[in-house]
Amino acid sequence: MAVAEALPAGRAPRWRGLFTFGESRTLSAVLLLAPAVLFFVVVFVIPVGLMIRYSFYQQTSTGDLTASATLANYVRLASVDLYRTVVMTTLRVSAWTTFIAMLLAYPLALVMVRGHPLIGRALTVIVLAPLLINVVVRTYAWRVILANGDNGVLNWTLAHFGLGPVQLLYTEWAIIIGSVVMFLLVVIRMSLAIEQIAYAHEALEKLQDELAVQATHDPLTGLANRTQSMRLLAGALGRARRRQATVGLLFIDLDGFKSVNDNHGHRSGDEVLRHVARRMKQQVREGDFVARLGGDEFVVGVEDVTDEASIVALAHRLIAAVSQPIQIGEDLTVQVGASVGIALGRGGETDVETLLHEADLAVYRAKAAGRGCAELFSWTARAALKERTELERALVGAIADNELVLHFQPIVNAESGLVDCFEALVRWDRPGFGLLPPDEFLPVAESSDLICQLDTWVLRESVAQLSRWNRMRGDRTLKVAVNVSGRHVSQHRIQSDVAGALRVSTVDPGQLVIEVTETALMDGSVAATNLQALRNTGVIVSLDDFGTGYQSSAQLSRLPVDVLKIDRRFVDTSSAAARSLLELMVKAAHAFGAEVVAEGVENEEELAFAREIGCEYVQGYHIAQPAPADQLATLDNATELAG
């Protein structure tokens, strides 16, 4: 097979590459000519120079060379010795170069194949140049010998090698033919090496293309992946900045996709994703992009949005397209829906992460609105998000600068009216805004691990205040209750945070009450394990706002709690049904060994009923309102607040 036929389509044979070295023509010329020049110097220039000097010295010493002798006369006088020297030197050098060429010819092809083309090409020239010169010089030398009848050369070869003129001539022709054959073998080997390099280069380019596609595209749907979508969105925002245009981002979350996976398997789910990807691509314009972020989440980027109505219309078209039945196989048809969140951004006014976050928030609103609909993240929502971000940043500084303050509300014994515990309630004395209630900043903190930092601060300050009260009272019977978020109690750090707060104070573990909500215990076994570990150290665990979550009375036996705080909505004496429900909740708590706190007692009638049905403790504005520690009543052993 010819080399040109063996090479991949569209690629010419690289014969020229056999004698080129990179892009530099100067380097190529030097590497091509240097061996030939070196060989010429060794074979011709040096012997000629030596012979001229020797003959000149001989003629001068014998007086044969006169002042009037010309250079032509001198060359003629030295010609006999010069020819002999040239011939003898040529025979010896050519023998060595032929031997070296035979040694280098085979490894030369291996060097080319193993990925060192520059070295291989240099060795190619070093081998081929002496071989070619060897053929020319040896042919010329023997023409000189036969033409001049130089018996000295013939006698010398006969004496040293035992070869007569005929045998020597046959030997020289064999060497010449062998040199030609070696030259052809090297060329063939080089052509094969170049062919293999071409194939290897083609395979490498193909592999690089495949890796580039894998790095930027989702292997299941063929859409751009998350990384590539961020690049595409950044490019769209950059172009919008130059044109002062608007970019739209649609965040699509499939509805009902999980049920397809659960009921029909992941293979069917993959097929659904491929169908959805094709349908969405059919709905977008040329130049816009569709990408899969992962799972059942997709994004669509739209450039040059003229108005909100156009992109909302696109969102509804996407929902309609995705919601069409999908045929999987011959006997299975499934259907999924989609919720779409839309965010708009002008170039220079927003960045990639912000736009994606806004679209994500919008799709959550769409799902909350009933699924199968589109929600636009408005400029009003963006202002609210900016305000929320600034509030979160300010809250971080508030924790570090001790801008938070604690108010304490007493929890009293229902029978004796004596204070048994104080619940610590955090407030924020924000500069320029005044004293902020917890509902204005706690939701922001609870959306991140910032709530854990806030909990730790409240825990540390509450225990420190209780330690001061212990010294004032002279005993350790008073308790303090601290609310801990579900995020915090679900992390193992809660144990070390509580232990650290108790370690630096004169407070017994039994004086600390950790209050958690029902929803915190719904997050899994980690929260229950952490609470049980705290109970093992002597800390009391209280279930706050009982009745508002999802825990049934039958589950109380498995909850690691000591106290149940019944939510204020159930402390109601306005009807017989409300009274019966409250009494039932108290009996259920007692049945599982938990004490009860009636929260939100607002009047004397509610206080009396709480005592009647057996609530151990009561708390509410009828007893006392939250206040700073220095404004509370004198805390002695007989402080009575409930009459």
N, C-alpha and C positions, 0 to 999 in steps of 0.2 A: 504494500500500500504506500502511495506517495505521501510525503509529509503534509503537503497541502490538503490531501483528502482526509488525513487522520486528525487534523486540527479541527476545533469547533467551528461551527458556521459563523461566517463574518469575521474570522480572524486569519490574517495572511501569515504564511510561514515566516519565521523570524531568522532568515538566513543572515540578514544584515546585523542582527544582534550578536552573531558569532564574532564579529570583529569590532564591536563598539563597546564602550565602557561608560555607562551612564549617559548624561547629556553633554559632556564636555568633549568637543572634537579635538582639542589640543591634547587631552589625556589619551584619547584613542590613538592619535597619530604617534605620540611618544611611545606608547606601549607596543605599537605595531612596528615601528622603525628601530627601536632600541636594540632588540636581539639581532636584527640584521646588521646594524652598524657595528655592534660589538663583535659579531662573527667576522665581519670584513676586516676590522682592526686586527683581530687576533691572527687571522689567516693570511692577510695580505700586507697591511701597513707595517706591522712590527717586523715580519721577516724581511720585507723590502728595505725598511730602514736599517736593519742590522746588516744586511748584505751590502747596501750602499756604503755604510760606514766602514765595513770590513774591506771592501774592494778599494775604496778611496785611500784607506791606510796602506794597503798592499802596494798600490800603484805609486803612492808618494814615496814609500820607503825604497822601492827598486828604481825609482827615477823614470818609470815608464810614462807617468802622467806629467805632461808639460804644462807650462802656464797658458799656452795657447789652445790647450785641449778644450773642447766644448762639452756641454752637458750630454749631447747626443753620443759623442765618442765615449764618454764615461759610462753611459747606460749600456752601450754596445759591449764594452769591455766586461761589465758585470753581469751580462745577460745569462751566460752559461751557469754560473753559480746561483744566480737568482732563480732560474727555472727549477734547478734541482731542489733548492731549499723550499720553494713554494710547493712543489709536488710532494715532497716528503712531509712537510707540515700539513698539507691538505689531507693526505692519506691518514695521518694520525688523528687529526681533529675530527675528520668525518667519521672515523671508526667510533670515537668516543660519543659524538653527538647522536649517531645512530643507536648506540647502546642505551644512552639516556632516554632517547625518544621512545624506545621499546619499553623501558621501565615506566615512563610517565603516561603512556597512551591510555592504558586501561583505567588507572585511578582517576585520570582526568575526567572521564565521563561520570564517575561516581561523585566527584566533587560538584559537578554541574547539577546533578540530580538532587543532591542533598541540600540544596538551598543556598549555595555560595556562588552565584553566577559571576561575580566580579573576579574572584580567584580563578574560577574555571576558565574564563575568557583569557585572562593573563597567561595561564599555563598553556592554553591552546596556541597562542602566538609563539610562546617560547619553544613549543614542540614543532610547530609547522615551519617556522622560519628556518631553523637549521636543516630540517629535512629537505626543503626546497633548494636551499643554497648548496646542500650536500650533493644533490643530483647534478646541479649546474656545474659546480666546481670540479667534481670528479670527472665528468664528461670532458670538460675543457682540459683538465690536467692530462688525461690520457691522449687527447688529440695532440698536445704538445710533445708528449713522450714519443708517440708514433711518428709524428712529423719530423722530429729532430733526431730520431734514432739515439736517444740518450741511453747509452749502454750502462752508464753509472747507476741509474735508477733501476734498470732491469737486473743488473748484477747484484745490487743491494737487496732487492726483494727476493732474488734467488738464494742469496746467502742466508738471509734471516728467516724466510718462510718456506724455502724449498720449492718455490713456485717458479716455473718458467714463464716466458712471455704469453704463451697461449693460455696456460692455466690461470695466470694472473689476470688476463683479460676476461676470462670467464668469471673469475671471482668478482672482479669489479662490476661486471654487468649484473651479477647476482645481487651485489650490494645496491646498485642503482635501482634495480627492479624492486628489491625489498624496501628501499626507501620510498618508492612511489606507492607500493602497496600499503606501507605504514601510513603514509599521508592520507590515502583514501580511507583506511580504517578509522583514523582519527576523525576525519570529516563525518563519516557515517555515525560514529559514536556521538559526536557533538550534535548532529541533527536529531538523533534519538533523544539525547538529553534535553535539547530545546523543546522537542515535542512533549516530553513529560512535564517540563516546566510550564508549558502553555496549558496543559490539562490541569496541573496543580493550581495555577493561577486562576483558571476559570472556576474550579471547584471552590477556591477560597473566596472569590467574589460572590459566588452563589450562596455560600454559607454566611458571609457577612450580610448579604441582603436578607436572608432568612432570619438571622439574629436581630437585625434592625426591625423587621416586622414583628417578631415576637416581643421585642422590648417596648413597642409602641402600640400594639393592638391586642385586643382580647381574643384569645385563641378559640373561644366557643362561638362568638358571634361575628368575628372579623371587624368589629367596630374599634375605634380608638379606645385605649384603656384610660385609667385615671390619670396617669402621668402625662400621656399625650394630650388628653383633653385639657389639662391645665396649660400646656404649651399653646394649644390652639386658642384657648380663651385669652391667654396673655397676648397673643398676636392680634386677636380681634380688638382687644382694648387698646393696643398700641395704634392700630389703624384708625380706630374711632377717635383717639386723642388728636391725631393729625387732621381729621376731617370734622372734628367737633360733632361726632355722631353718637348714637346710642346703641348699646349692645344688650341683647336680651338673653337670659339663661333660663331654661326650663328644666326643672328637676322632676323627673318622672319616677314614681314609686308604684310598683305593681300591687294591685289589690287581689287577694285570693291566691297568690302564687304559692304560698306555703302549703295550702291544702292540696295543690296539684302534686307537690313533692311528696307530701305525706301519704296521699291516697294512691298515686300512680307511679311513684318512684322518681329518682333523680334523672333517669334517662328521659322520661317524659317532660320533666321540668326543663332540661336542657333544650329539648325540641321547642318548647314554648318560648324560651328566650330567643332562639334563632328566628322563629316566626315574628316575634315582637320587634326584633331588631330590623328585619326586612321591611315590616310595615311602617316603622317610624322613618326609615330612610326614604321611603316613597313619599312622605309628607313634607319633607324639608326642601328648600330651594338649593340650587347649585351654589356652592360656596359656603353654605352653612354646614355644621357638623353634628353628628350623633355619636355619643360615646357611652360606654358602659363603665360605671364606677365600680361595680361589684355586686354580687347577689342579684337582687331584682331592682336595682337602682340604675337609672339612665339619666343622661343630661343631653340637652340639645342647645347648641349655641347659634344665635341668630344675629347677624350684623345688620346695620342700617335700619333699625326699627324706627318707623315713622310715627307710630302712635301706639298707645296701650291696647286699643281695640284689635289691632292686627295680630299682636302676639297672643292675646287671649283667644282669638279665633283659632290660631295655630294650636294652642293647647287643647281646645275642644276637638279639633280634628284628630290630634294624636290620641285623645281618650277614646274617640269613636272608632278609630282604626284598631287600637289595641283590644278593645272590648268585643270585637267580632269573634265568633267561635273559631277554635283552632282544631283542625283535623290532625290527629296523631295516629298514624297507622290506618288500618282499615275499619276498626270497630271502636275507636276511642275519639271522642270530641270533648274538649275542655274549653273553659272560658275564664278569662281573667279580666280585671279592670285596671284602672290607673288613676292615681291622684297626681296632680301637677302643681308644683310651686313655681312661681314666676318672679324673677328679679331683674330689674333694669339698672343699667349703669352707664353713665357717660364717661368717655375716655378722659382720664386725668382726675376724675372725682372718686373713683373706687379702684380696688385691686381685685385680683383673682380670688383670693381667699374670702374677702368680704362678700363678693357677689355670690360665691358658692354657699356661704353661710346663710345669706339672706334667702336664697332659693330653698335651702334646706328648711329654714324656719317656715317658709310659706307652704311647703308641702306638708309639714306637720299640721298646720292650720287647715289645709284641705282635707286631711284625713279626719281631723277632729270635727269638721263640718259635715261629715257623712260619707266620705270617700266618693270616688268617681267624679270629682269636680276639680276646678282650677282656682287657685288663690294667688292674687298678685301682692307681692311685697311692696306696699305703697311707700311714698316719701314720708308719710306720717309714721309708719312702722319703722322706717330707717332712723328717723329722729328719736323714736322711743328706744331703739336698739343702741343708738349712740349714747343716749342718756343712761341706759342700763350699764353700758360698758364703763362710762365715767364713774358711775356709782360703785361699780365693783372695784375699780382702781382706787377710789377714795376710801373704800372700806378696808382695803389692804393697808393703807396708810393709817387708818383709824386704829387697827389692831396694834400696829407697831408703835403708835404715838399715844396709846392709852386714852383714846377719845371715847371708848365705850364705858358705860357705867352700869352698875347693877342695882336693881330695885328688888325688894324682898316682900313676898306676900305670905302671911302666916297660914299654916295648916294646924287646926286645933283639934283637940280631943272632943268628940261630940258630947260626951257625958260630963266631963269635968270642966270643959271650956279652957283648959290650959294649952298653951302653945307647945306643940310637939315637934314642928318642923317649919322651916322657911323655904319656900320655892324661890330660886334665883331667876329673875327675869331681866334680860339684857335690854339696854337702851343705847342709843347712839347720840351723843352730844356733838352733833356735826357743826363745825364753825360756819356761821352764816346761815344756818338752817334751823338751829335750835335743837330741842330734844326730839329725836325721831323714834316712833314706836317700832317694835320688831317687825311688823308686817310690811314696813316700807323698805327694809333692807335684807331680812332673812331669806326671802325667796331668791334674791340675787346670789346670796352666799350658797344656798342649797343647790344651785345649778353646777357647782364645781367643788373641788376639794377645799375651797376657801372656808366652807362651813366647818371643816375639821379644825382649822386654825382658830376659828371663832369659838367653837366648843371647848377647845383646850384652854383658851383664855378665860372663859366663863368658869370652867372647872377649877382652874388654879386660883382665881380671885375668890370664888365662893368658899373654897376650902380654907383659904387664908382668913376670910372674914369669920368663918365658923371657929377657927382657932383663936381669934381674938375674943369671941363670945365665950368660949370655954374658959379663958383666963378671967373674964369678967364674972362669970357665974360660979366658977369654982367647981364645976363638974363637967361631965361629957355625956349628958343625956339629950341635949338638943341636936336636931338633925337639920341638914340642908339638902334640898332636892335640886338637881341640875338636869335640864333637858339636853338630851344628846340626839343628834340627827341620825336618821337611818343610814346615811352614807358613812358616817363616822363609826357607828356601832358595827357595821359590816366589814370594817377593816381591823386587822389585828393590833393596830397601833392604839386602839381604845384601851387595851389592858395596860400598856406601858404609860399612857397618858394619865390614867387614874392612879396607878401606882406612884408615878412621879409627883402628882399633886399631893398625895397623902404622905409621901416620904419627907417632904419639906415642912410639914405642919404637925401640930400636936392634936391631930384628929384621928379617932378610931375609925376603921373601915365601916363599922356599924352605924356611924353617924352620917354617912354619905348615902344618898338615895339617887340612883340613876333612873331618869324617866325617859322611856321610849314609847313611840306610837305603835299601833297595831301594824301599820304598813311597813315599819322597819323590820318586823318579824316575818313579813311575807317575802322578803328578798332572798331567803334561803337559810340554810343551816348555819352559815358562818356567823350571822348575828346571834342566833340562839346559843351557839358554842361560846362566843365571847361573853355573853351575858351570864352563862352558867359559870364560866371561869371567874367572873367578878363576884358572883354569889359565893363561890368557894372561898374567896378571901374575906368574906364577911360583909361586903357591900350589899345594900338593899336595892332590888330592882323593882320599879313600878311601871305598870302598863298605863300610859296616859291616853285620855280621850277614848276610853273603852266604849264600844258600841258604834263607833263611827267607821270602823274598818271592816275587815272580812273574817275576823276570828269568831267562830261559833263557841257557844258555851261548852260543847263537848271537847274543844281543843284546849281548854284552859288547863287541863291536867298535864299537857305536854309543854306548856310555856314556862320558861325559867323566870317566873315573876313571884314577888312577895306581896305586892299591893296592886289593887285595881283602882284607877281613878275614873269614875263614871262621868262621861261628858256632860256638860251643863245642859245640853238639849234634852237629856233624859231626867234631869232633876226638875220635874214639873209636877205640880200638885193641882193643876187646873181641871183635870178630868180623872174619872175613875180608871180609865184605860191607862193613862200615863202613870198613875200611882201603882197599878198592878205590874206594869212593865218594869218600873224602877225596883219594886220589891222582888220581882223575879230575878233581876240581874244581881242584886245583893245576895240572894240565897244561892245563886249559882257560884258566885265568887267564894262564899263561905264554904260551900260544899267541896271546893278544891283547895281549901286551906289558905286563901288569900284574904288580907284585910281590905277594907273598902274606904275610899275617900269620895265623898259627894262633892263634886266640883261645881262652882257657879251658884252657890246658895245666895239668893238675893233678898230674902225676907224671912220673917220669923216663922211663918207657916212651913216653908221648905226646910228650915232648920229643925223644927219639931218633927216633921215627917221623917227626916233622915235619922233622927235619934230613934224614932218609933220602929223603923224597919231594920235597925241594927247596924247602921253605918258607924264605923269606928271613928272616922275623922270627917271634918267638913272644911270647906274652903270657899270663899266668895266675898263679894263686896259688902255683904251684910256683916261679915266678920271683920274684915279690914281690907283696905286697898293697898296695892303695892307701893312701897316707899323706899328711899335710900336707907342704908343701915343706920346713919346718924339721926334719922327722923323717927325711928321705930320707938315704941314704948319701952320702958325700962325692962330689960330682960333678966328677970330673976326666976327662981324656980317656981314661983306661984303666979306668973303672969296669966291673967284670965281675960280672954277676949270674947268668948261666947257666953252670954248670960243664960 
